[in-house]
Amino acid sequence: MIAYKSVALAFLSALAPAAAQAGASSGSSALALSAIVGDLSPQTSALEKKLLANYLSGHANAPHSKNLRIAVKADAIDCRAGNVDITSRACDLTFGAKKIELSGRKANELYATLIENGVVAEGAAGSSHASITALDCIIDADEVAEKAGGGARCAFTP
């Protein structure tokens, strides 16, 4: 009898919808995502945007204040790449009440960077989507300057 209950419980657990798994990335992928999204974010200062751009351009020794930590956040990012109209690329970013639309090369860059960070693209009606919510990245400038592989971490919900 106990064996039947265990099998039934295991079977029902397998049928239950899976909870949304939290996503995370670190290192160069997280740095790239932070730099691209940070450049568009209204919460990122001009000095932080410049430092993130320097990092993405390979300048780990860019000047920065000691103990600087840059937070890059977005409420939602949804990117699409056409698989019927193969010229179509677009992303929608949400930062609170502010919405930003990207298309073309910039959208493709963000879409590819999401994939690089482990976001799984899903097909739907003529396009592939890569979407996340609750993006929360932290860049530790001192750690990036060490050139030891650390200093960038992102968390998100796929």
Buried (B, 14 or more C-beta within 10 A) or exposed (E): EEEEEEEEEEEEEEEEEEEEEEBEBBEEBBBBBBBBBBBBBEEBEEEBBBBBBBBBEEEBEBEBEEEBEBBBBBBBBBBBBEBEEEEBBBBBBBBEEEEBEBEEEBBBBBBBBBBBBBBEBEEEEEBBBBBBBBBBBBBBBEBBBEEEEEBBBBBBBB
